[in-house]
Amino acid sequence: MKKNNINHILRSFEPVHFSASQVELPEAISAALPHLKSAFDAVHRVFLLQQGEEYASDIMEKERNTDEMGEFYRRFQGPWYPVEDYRSYDPQVPDRRRGCSFYPEDLTAAEFHEYVESLEQRGEEGHKLREELESPTTLLGRDSDGLRAIPYHQAYAEEMGEVFEELEKAADILQDGGREELADYLRLRAEALVTGAYREADSRWVELQDAELEVVLGPYEVYSDGLLGRKAMYEGFLLAVDRERSGRLKEIEGHLPALAEFFPKPAGSKGAVGGLAPMIVAWELYNAGEARQPIYPAAFNLPNDSWVRGNVGWKQVMIYNVMQAKFKTATGPIARRLLSDGEEASFEPFFYEVVLHELSHGLGPAYRADGSEVDASLGTYYSILEEAKADTGGLSYLLEHGGKYGIPEFETEEVLRSYLAAQFRSMRFGIQEAHGAANLIEYNWMLDRGGFRREGGRHVIDAEKGRQGIKDLLHELCRLQAEADEQEAGAFIARWARADDELVKIIESLSDLPIDVFLEFEL
């Protein structure tokens, strides 16, 4: 892929302005927003430290500059461009480390694996240390005995103390305003962030279904850990719930047990369906950490804790205003450019593809036949395979079960048109990024199976071959999750997540279209 200059990069992200005044909020919630914003901003500072501790203060200083580089720092939370695998555009700063600040700079994946395997010889003490080192919420350092684990809540105690105080203040306001359940959850979340015991707060968040506000704050996703795929980045989503649109998804939510049965679980693998899987549609009011760094999530499925997912459940949140902005800015224009005979993509199939993508994150193999967790078994390859699995699972539900279980029915060609356009949107994020690589796998698979056919830069869709191709890919991805080792997973990704010369030219032909949106919030 050709490298971009700073001006071109900035023009590739369409500014979109969101104001809390666009959403009708109760007085108590509006009064709590300033404290929530302060908590989010403190978490954001931790995210900057996680990216590269030695650069965090410089990033905050350079964001205040009014030149192009200052704008670049503001938009991307540093000098690193995610579309080009976090290449630095500041000549004074190197590319972002694959392990960010999670690990000692000189640590290799091979050294880590060798060290943690050796700990098993030290009995219970060694097993406990291994768990600490492999935890998604510890930093790693070195001492005279080897590697040591530093819990996040200790490493970032000052910032988490500030978050605790602001969440407590917001909870007091909400308590006085009659929002007791939301206030209780915020107090649990505050406690979790200063103790590192997240499970109770995560469970309560899943159970909290009638609040007018969604507050998601903490270390969650491991996408940024390019060394081992284990360590979680801090992020935050502050969202106003759209009760009317959320209500439309209740029928799908109520059929979760039946939908879970349809999902492949090969080789003796097991799912982690805990009973609850509320589906929420919401409007984003503010964000922090990894969620503030383009490319912005349009939806998410949390928490990632397998115990919570298996014993309580998970929550799927669709961010409606972000989804609309992304479709209008990128997905729709890409469809008009790449589909044959002036065909267009429609927002409604796109919306439900995202809904069912998030549902699919919670289904399929979670544990292997030997009881090991799928994500730990696949290392850095897990995120790519999981994103591809969720894409194909969601699409399979839409194609195979449309008109049932609350899932709307669309024509196959209509579904595949929006799917194809969304694939190119994600591939433009960079093929090394988990979502981009996953979509590259899916696209090449569909070409190979005849679901898509390229004709002079345009694409023709074969509905029946497309349906079968999606079904076959879903089964293969679930098989890999259920039984593949890292070598086999890596070989699969190397084969399918590749861009041939024609695809590179097609992607470059879209360079005049926005890659994504740049969100500006007024809270």
C-alpha positions in Angstrom: 0.0 0.0 0.0 1.3 3.5 -0.7 2.1 5.7 2.2 0.0 8.8 2.8 1.0 12.3 3.7 -0.4 14.0 6.8 -2.8 16.3 4.9 -4.2 13.4 2.9 -4.8 11.4 6.0 -6.6 14.2 7.8 -8.8 14.7 4.7 -9.6 11.0 4.7 -11.6 11.2 8.0 -14.8 13.1 7.7 -15.6 15.3 10.8 -18.9 14.5 12.4 -20.2 16.6 15.3 -22.3 15.1 18.1 -23.9 17.1 20.9 -25.5 15.8 24.1 -28.2 18.4 23.5 -29.4 16.3 20.5 -30.6 13.7 23.0 -33.3 14.3 25.6 -31.8 13.4 29.0 -33.4 13.5 32.4 -32.1 16.3 34.7 -30.2 14.0 37.1 -28.3 12.4 34.2 -27.4 15.8 32.7 -26.2 16.9 36.1 -23.9 13.9 36.4 -22.3 14.3 32.9 -19.5 16.7 34.0 -18.2 14.2 36.6 -18.5 11.3 34.1 -16.5 13.3 31.6 -13.8 13.9 34.1 -13.6 10.2 34.9 -13.4 9.4 31.2 -10.6 11.9 30.7 -8.6 10.4 33.5 -9.0 7.0 31.9 -7.9 8.5 28.6 -4.6 9.6 30.2 -4.0 6.0 31.2 -4.6 4.9 27.6 -1.9 7.3 26.5 0.5 5.8 29.1 -0.3 2.3 27.8 0.5 3.2 24.2 3.9 4.4 25.2 4.6 5.6 28.7 7.6 7.7 27.6 5.5 9.6 25.0 2.3 10.3 27.0 3.2 13.8 28.2 4.5 14.8 24.8 1.2 13.7 23.2 -0.8 15.9 25.5 1.4 18.8 24.8 1.5 18.4 21.0 -2.2 18.0 20.8 -2.4 21.7 21.7 -0.5 22.8 18.6 -2.5 24.4 15.8 -0.5 23.0 12.8 -1.2 19.8 10.8 0.9 17.7 13.2 -1.1 19.0 16.2 -4.3 18.0 14.4 -2.9 14.6 13.6 -2.0 14.1 17.3 -5.5 15.2 18.4 -7.3 12.8 15.9 -5.2 9.7 16.4 -4.2 10.2 20.1 -0.5 10.3 19.1 1.8 10.2 16.1 0.8 6.6 15.1 -1.5 5.9 12.2 -3.6 2.8 12.8 -4.4 2.2 9.1 -0.7 1.7 8.5 -0.1 -0.6 11.4 0.7 2.3 13.8 3.4 3.8 11.7 4.7 7.1 13.2 4.2 10.3 11.3 6.4 12.3 13.7 10.0 11.9 12.6 11.1 12.3 16.2 9.0 9.3 17.4 9.5 5.6 16.3 6.6 3.4 15.2 4.4 2.2 18.0 5.8 -0.9 19.7 3.9 -4.1 19.0 3.6 -4.7 22.7 3.0 -1.0 23.5 3.9 -0.4 27.2 2.5 -3.7 28.4 5.8 -5.5 28.3 9.6 -4.8 28.8 10.7 -3.3 25.5 13.2 -6.2 24.8 10.7 -9.0 25.7 10.0 -11.5 22.8 7.0 -13.7 22.5 9.3 -16.8 22.5 10.9 -15.6 25.8 7.5 -15.1 27.4 6.2 -18.5 26.4 9.4 -20.3 27.6 9.3 -18.5 30.9 5.7 -19.1 31.7 6.0 -22.8 30.8 9.0 -23.1 33.2 6.8 -21.8 36.0 4.8 -25.0 36.1 7.8 -26.7 37.6 7.4 -24.5 40.7 4.1 -25.9 41.8 1.2 -23.8 43.1 3.4 -20.7 43.5 4.5 -20.9 39.9 1.0 -21.6 38.6 -0.3 -18.5 40.4 2.5 -16.3 39.0 1.8 -17.6 35.5 -1.9 -16.6 35.9 -0.8 -13.1 37.0 1.6 -12.8 34.0 -1.0 -14.0 31.5 -3.8 -11.8 33.0 -5.2 -9.2 30.6 -4.9 -6.5 33.3 -1.3 -6.7 34.4 1.8 -5.0 33.1 5.0 -7.0 32.9 8.4 -6.0 34.3 11.6 -7.7 35.1 13.3 -8.5 38.4 16.2 -10.7 39.5 14.1 -13.9 39.2 12.7 -13.2 35.8 9.3 -11.6 34.9 6.9 -10.0 37.3 3.3 -8.8 37.0 2.1 -5.4 38.1 -1.7 -5.1 38.3 -3.2 -2.2 36.3 -4.9 -0.7 39.3 -1.5 -0.4 41.1 0.4 0.8 38.1 -2.2 3.5 37.5 -3.3 4.1 41.0 -3.2 7.9 40.8 -5.5 8.1 37.7 -7.8 5.4 39.0 -8.1 7.3 42.3 -9.4 10.3 40.3 -11.8 8.1 38.4 -13.1 6.7 41.7 -13.8 10.1 43.1 -15.6 11.4 39.9 -17.7 8.2 39.5 -18.7 8.5 43.2 -19.8 12.1 42.7 -21.8 11.1 39.6 -23.4 8.3 41.6 -24.5 10.6 44.4 -26.2 12.9 41.9 -28.0 9.9 40.2 -29.0 8.5 43.6 -30.6 11.8 44.6 -32.3 11.9 41.2 -33.9 8.5 41.7 -31.6 6.5 39.5 -30.6 4.1 42.3 -29.6 1.1 40.1 -27.4 3.2 37.8 -25.8 4.8 40.9 -25.1 1.4 42.5 -23.5 0.2 39.3 -21.2 3.3 39.1 -20.1 2.7 42.6 -19.3 -0.9 41.8 -17.4 0.2 38.7 -15.5 2.8 40.7 -14.5 0.1 43.2 -13.5 -2.3 40.5 -11.1 0.2 38.9 -9.2 0.8 42.1 -9.1 -2.8 43.2 -8.7 -4.7 40.0 -11.7 -7.0 40.9 -13.9 -6.4 37.8 -16.2 -9.4 37.8 -19.0 -8.1 40.1 -19.2 -4.8 38.2 -19.1 -6.5 34.9 -21.9 -8.8 36.0 -24.0 -5.9 37.3 -23.6 -4.1 34.0 -24.9 -7.0 32.1 -27.9 -7.2 34.4 -28.6 -3.4 34.2 -31.1 -3.3 31.4 -33.4 -0.4 32.1 -31.0 2.5 32.7 -31.2 5.6 30.4 -27.4 5.7 30.3 -24.7 3.1 29.5 -21.3 3.8 31.2 -18.6 1.4 30.0 -15.2 2.2 31.5 -12.1 0.1 32.0 -9.7 -2.3 30.4 -11.5 -4.5 27.9 -10.1 -5.3 24.4 -6.7 -6.8 23.5 -6.6 -5.6 19.9 -3.6 -3.3 20.6 -1.4 -6.1 22.0 0.5 -7.0 18.9 3.1 -9.1 20.8 1.0 -11.7 22.6 -2.7 -10.6 22.1 -3.3 -10.8 25.9 -3.2 -7.3 27.4 -6.3 -5.1 27.5 -6.4 -1.3 26.7 -8.4 1.1 28.8 -11.4 2.6 27.0 -14.7 4.2 27.7 -18.1 4.6 26.1 -20.7 7.1 27.5 -24.1 6.4 25.7 -27.7 7.5 25.9 -30.0 4.5 25.5 -32.5 4.6 22.6 -35.4 2.8 24.3 -37.6 2.6 21.2 -35.0 1.0 18.9 -33.7 -1.2 21.7 -37.3 -2.5 22.1 -37.3 -3.7 18.5 -34.5 -6.1 19.2 -36.2 -7.8 22.2 -37.5 -10.6 20.1 -34.1 -11.5 18.8 -32.8 -11.3 22.4 -35.5 -13.6 23.6 -34.6 -16.3 21.1 -30.9 -16.5 22.2 -31.0 -20.2 23.3 -32.4 -21.3 19.9 -30.0 -19.1 18.0 -27.1 -20.5 20.1 -28.0 -24.0 19.0 -27.6 -23.1 15.3 -24.0 -21.9 15.8 -21.3 -24.5 15.0 -19.3 -25.9 17.9 -17.1 -28.6 16.4 -14.5 -30.9 17.9 -16.3 -31.2 21.3 -16.0 -27.4 21.9 -18.5 -25.6 24.1 -20.2 -22.2 24.1 -20.4 -19.8 27.0 -24.1 -18.7 27.0 -24.8 -17.4 30.5 -28.5 -16.7 30.1 -28.6 -12.9 29.6 -27.7 -11.2 26.4 -29.5 -7.8 26.4 -29.3 -5.9 23.1 -29.1 -2.1 23.4 -29.3 0.6 20.8 -27.7 3.8 22.0 -26.3 7.2 21.0 -22.7 8.0 21.8 -22.2 11.1 23.9 -18.5 10.8 24.7 -15.6 8.3 24.6 -12.1 7.7 26.0 -9.0 5.6 25.5 -9.0 3.1 22.7 -12.6 4.1 21.9 -11.5 7.7 21.2 -8.9 6.6 18.6 -10.1 6.1 15.0 -11.3 3.7 13.7 -14.3 4.1 16.1 -16.4 1.1 17.1 -20.0 1.2 15.8 -21.0 -1.6 18.2 -19.5 -3.8 20.9 -20.1 -7.0 22.9 -18.8 -7.0 26.4 -17.5 -8.1 28.9 -14.9 -10.5 27.7 -14.5 -12.4 31.0 -15.5 -16.0 30.2 -16.8 -16.6 33.7 -19.2 -13.6 33.4 -20.2 -14.7 29.9 -20.9 -18.3 31.0 -22.6 -17.6 34.3 -24.3 -14.2 33.8 -24.2 -13.3 30.1 -23.1 -10.4 28.1 -24.4 -7.1 26.6 -24.5 -6.1 23.0 -24.5 -2.3 22.3 -25.2 -0.8 18.9 -24.1 2.8 18.6 -26.8 4.2 16.3 -25.4 7.7 15.6 -21.9 6.3 14.8 -23.4 3.6 12.7 -25.4 6.1 10.6 -22.4 8.4 10.2 -20.1 5.6 9.0 -22.7 4.3 6.5 -23.4 7.7 5.1 -19.7 8.7 4.9 -18.1 5.5 3.7 -20.2 2.3 3.2 -22.8 3.8 1.0 -20.4 5.6 -1.3 -18.2 2.5 -1.6 -21.2 0.4 -2.7 -22.1 2.9 -5.4 -18.5 2.8 -6.6 -17.9 -1.0 -6.6 -21.2 -2.7 -7.3 -22.3 -3.4 -10.9 -25.2 -1.6 -12.7 -25.5 1.3 -10.3 -26.6 -1.0 -7.4 -26.6 0.5 -3.9 -26.3 -0.7 -0.3 -29.1 -0.2 2.1 -28.7 0.9 5.8 -31.2 -1.5 7.3 -29.4 -4.8 6.2 -26.1 -3.1 7.3 -27.6 -2.3 10.7 -28.8 -5.8 11.3 -25.5 -7.3 10.1 -23.9 -5.3 12.9 -26.5 -6.4 15.4 -26.0 -10.1 14.5 -22.3 -9.7 14.3 -22.3 -8.6 18.0 -24.6 -11.4 18.9 -22.3 -13.9 17.2 -19.3 -12.7 19.3 -21.1 -14.5 22.2 -21.8 -17.7 20.4 -19.8 -20.6 19.0 -16.7 -22.1 20.6 -15.6 -20.5 23.8 -14.0 -23.5 25.4 -12.2 -26.4 23.7 -12.9 -30.0 24.5 -10.0 -30.0 27.0 -11.5 -27.0 28.9 -9.0 -24.5 27.7 -10.3 -21.0 26.6 -10.3 -20.4 22.8 -8.8 -16.9 23.0 -5.8 -18.0 25.1 -5.2 -21.0 22.7 -4.8 -18.8 19.6 -2.7 -16.0 20.9 -2.4 -13.0 18.5 -4.4 -14.8 15.8 -7.5 -15.0 18.0 -8.8 -11.4 17.3 -8.6 -11.8 13.5 -10.4 -15.2 13.5 -13.0 -14.0 16.1 -13.9 -10.9 14.0 -14.2 -13.1 10.9 -16.3 -15.6 12.8 -18.7 -12.8 14.1 -19.0 -11.4 10.6 -19.9 -14.7 9.0 -22.0 -15.8 11.9 -24.1 -12.6 11.8 -24.4 -12.9 8.0 -25.4 -16.5 8.2 -28.2 -15.7 10.7 -29.5 -13.0 8.3 -29.4 -15.2 5.3 -30.6 -18.5 6.8 -33.0 -17.3 9.5 -34.4 -14.0 8.1 -38.1 -13.8 8.9 -37.8 -15.8 12.1 -36.7 -15.2 15.7 -37.2 -11.5 15.3 -34.6 -11.3 12.5 -35.9 -9.2 9.5 -36.0 -10.8 6.1 -34.1 -9.2 3.2 -33.3 -10.4 -0.3 -30.0 -12.3 -0.4 -28.5 -9.9 -3.0 -29.5 -6.9 -0.8 -27.7 -8.4 2.2 -24.6 -9.3 0.2 -24.4 -5.8 -1.3 -24.1 -4.1 2.1 -21.8 -6.9 3.2 -19.4 -6.3 0.3 -19.3 -2.6 0.8 -18.7 -3.0 4.5 -15.8 -5.3 3.8 -14.0 -2.7 1.7 -14.7 -0.1 4.4 -12.9 -2.3 6.9 -10.1 -3.3 4.6 -9.2 0.3 4.2 -8.5 0.4 7.9 -5.3 -1.6 7.2 -5.1 -5.3 6.5 -3.0 -5.9 9.6 -5.8 -4.5 11.9 -8.0 -7.3 13.2 -11.2 -6.1 11.4 -9.4 -5.3 8.2 -7.6 -8.7 8.1 -10.8 -10.5 8.9 -12.7 -8.9 6.1 -9.8 -9.7 3.7 -10.2 -13.4 4.7 -13.9 -13.2 4.0 -13.5 -11.4 0.7 -10.9 -13.8 -0.7 -13.0 -16.8 0.4 -16.1 -15.4 -1.3 -14.1 -14.8 -4.5 -12.8 -18.4 -4.3 -16.2 -19.8 -3.8 -17.9 -17.7 -6.5 -20.0 -15.6 -4.2 -18.3 -12.4 -5.6 -16.9 -12.0 -9.1 -14.8 -9.1 -10.2 -15.5 -7.4 -13.5 -13.4 -4.4 -14.4 -13.2 -3.1 -10.9 -16.9 -3.7 -10.2 -18.4 -6.7 -8.4 -21.2 -9.1 -9.4 -22.9 -11.1 -6.7 -24.0 -14.7 -7.0 -26.6 -15.2 -4.3 -26.6 -19.0 -4.0 -22.8 -19.4 -4.1 -22.6 -16.5 -1.7 -24.9 -18.2 0.8 -23.0 -21.5 0.6 -19.7 -19.7 0.8 -20.7 -17.9 4.1 -21.9 -21.2 5.6 -18.7 -23.0 4.7 -16.5 -20.3 6.0 -18.3 -20.1 9.3 -17.8 -23.8 9.9 -14.1 -23.6 9.0 -13.5 -20.6 11.4 -15.3 -22.4 14.2 -13.2 -25.5 13.6 -10.0 -23.4 13.8 -11.2 -21.9 17.1 -12.1 -25.3 18.4 -8.9 -27.2 17.6 -6.2 -25.4 15.7 -2.9 -24.5 17.2 -1.2 -21.2 16.6 0.8 -22.5 13.7 -2.4 -23.7 11.8 -4.2 -20.5 12.6 -1.3 -18.4 11.4 -1.1 -20.5 8.1 -4.8 -20.0 7.5 -4.6 -16.2 8.0 -1.4 -16.0 5.8 -3.3 -17.8 3.0 -6.5 -15.9 3.0 -5.7 -12.4 4.5 -3.7 -11.3 1.5 -4.3 -8.6 -1.1 -3.5 -9.4 -4.7 -2.5 -6.7 -7.2 -6.1 -6.2 -8.5 -7.5 -5.8 -5.0 -4.8 -3.3 -4.1 -5.7 -1.2 -7.2 -9.4 -1.4 -6.3 -8.7 -0.2 -2.7 -6.5 2.6 -4.0 -9.3 3.6 -6.4 -11.3 4.5 -3.3 -8.7 6.9 -2.0 -10.8 10.0 -2.8 -13.6 8.7 -0.4 -13.4 9.1 3.3 -11.9 6.1 5.2 -14.0 6.8 8.2 -15.4 9.5 10.4 -13.7 11.7 13.0 -16.0 12.2 16.0 -16.3 15.6 17.8 -18.3 15.6 21.0 -20.0 18.5 22.8 -20.9 17.2 26.3 
